[in-house]
């Protein structure tokens, strides 16, 4: 009985490897399809030009609130978000307040990092 098991073991190992390889292939194909769907969703939601405009306005909003509002915090961020929303009527684009807030926070961190780096150097 042991000799039979020893004889078929390489075949069983080959079959298992082939099945694992097939499973990995199916998973990778599924991930590729999911990626296509996610990219299509993002592209349908906003265009590249809209995103670029949003990020430029976020940087502008950052500069505006830095000059107009003392201190920091939620009120300053809300003023920046409102500034962007007032400028573009972004709701027609399908961009909500969370998207604007994220863009402003990104611009804020980038510009604040540049400002701190420039003043220390």
C-alpha positions as CSV (number, residue, x, y, z in Angstrom):
1,X,0.0,0.0,0.0
2,X,2.8,2.4,0.8
3,X,4.5,1.7,-2.5
4,X,1.3,2.8,-4.3
5,X,1.1,6.0,-2.3
6,X,4.7,6.7,-3.1
7,X,4.1,6.1,-6.7
8,X,1.0,8.4,-7.0
9,X,2.4,11.2,-4.8
10,X,4.2,13.1,-7.6
11,X,1.0,13.0,-9.7
12,X,-1.1,14.3,-6.8
13,X,1.4,17.0,-6.1
14,X,1.3,18.1,-9.8
15,X,-2.5,18.1,-9.8
16,X,-2.6,20.2,-6.6
17,X,-0.1,22.7,-8.0
18,X,-2.1,23.0,-11.2
19,X,-5.3,23.6,-9.2
20,X,-3.6,26.3,-7.1
21,X,-2.2,27.9,-10.2
22,X,-5.7,27.9,-11.8
23,X,-7.1,29.4,-8.6
24,X,-4.5,32.2,-8.6
25,X,-5.2,32.9,-12.2
26,X,-9.0,33.2,-11.5
27,X,-8.3,35.5,-8.5
28,X,-6.0,37.7,-10.6
29,X,-8.5,37.9,-13.4
30,X,-11.2,38.9,-10.9
31,X,-8.9,41.7,-9.5
32,X,-8.3,43.0,-13.0
33,X,-12.0,43.1,-13.7
34,X,-12.6,44.9,-10.4
35,X,-9.9,47.4,-11.2
36,X,-11.6,48.2,-14.5
37,X,-15.0,48.7,-12.8
38,X,-13.5,51.0,-10.1
39,X,-11.6,53.1,-12.7
40,X,-14.8,53.3,-14.8
41,X,-16.8,54.4,-11.7
42,X,-14.2,57.1,-10.9
43,X,-14.0,58.4,-14.4
44,X,-17.8,58.5,-14.7
45,X,-18.0,60.5,-11.4
46,X,-15.5,63.2,-12.3
47,X,-13.2,64.1,-15.2
48,X,-9.5,64.7,-14.9
49,X,-10.1,68.4,-15.7
50,X,-12.6,68.6,-12.9
51,X,-10.2,67.0,-10.4
52,X,-7.4,69.4,-11.5
53,X,-9.7,72.4,-11.1
54,X,-10.8,71.2,-7.7
55,X,-7.2,70.8,-6.5
56,X,-6.3,74.3,-7.8
57,X,-9.3,75.7,-6.0
58,X,-8.4,73.9,-2.9
59,X,-5.0,75.5,-2.9
60,X,-6.6,78.9,-3.5
61,X,-9.0,78.3,-0.7
62,X,-6.1,77.4,1.6
63,X,-4.3,80.6,0.8
64,X,-7.6,82.6,1.2
65,X,-8.4,81.3,4.7
66,X,-4.8,81.6,5.8
67,X,-5.0,85.3,5.2
68,X,-8.6,85.9,6.3
69,X,-9.1,83.8,9.4
70,X,-7.0,83.8,12.6
71,X,-6.2,80.6,14.4
72,X,-6.9,77.1,13.1
73,X,-9.4,74.4,13.3
74,X,-12.8,73.4,12.1
75,X,-14.1,76.9,11.3
76,X,-11.2,77.6,9.1
77,X,-11.7,74.3,7.2
78,X,-15.4,75.0,6.9
79,X,-14.6,78.4,5.4
80,X,-12.3,76.9,2.9
81,X,-14.9,74.3,1.9
82,X,-17.5,76.9,1.5
83,X,-15.1,79.0,-0.6
84,X,-14.7,76.2,-3.1
85,X,-18.4,75.3,-3.2
86,X,-19.3,78.9,-3.8
87,X,-16.8,79.2,-6.7
88,X,-17.8,76.2,-8.8
89,X,-21.2,74.9,-7.9
90,X,-19.6,71.6,-7.5
91,X,-22.8,69.8,-6.7
92,X,-23.5,70.0,-10.5
93,X,-20.3,68.0,-11.0
94,X,-21.4,65.3,-8.6
95,X,-18.6,66.2,-6.1
96,X,-19.8,66.4,-2.5
97,X,-18.4,68.3,0.5
98,X,-16.3,65.3,1.5
99,X,-14.4,65.5,-1.8
100,X,-13.9,69.2,-1.4
101,X,-12.7,68.7,2.2
102,X,-10.2,66.0,1.1
103,X,-8.9,68.2,-1.7
104,X,-8.4,71.2,0.7
105,X,-6.8,69.1,3.4
106,X,-4.4,67.7,0.7
107,X,-3.6,71.2,-0.5
108,X,-3.3,72.4,3.1
109,X,-0.7,69.7,4.0
110,X,1.3,70.2,0.8
111,X,1.4,74.0,1.0
112,X,1.9,74.0,4.8
113,X,4.8,71.6,4.4
114,X,6.4,73.8,1.7
115,X,5.8,76.9,3.9
116,X,7.4,75.3,6.9
117,X,10.3,74.0,4.9
118,X,10.9,77.3,3.3
119,X,10.9,79.3,6.5
120,X,13.3,76.9,8.2
121,X,15.8,76.8,5.4
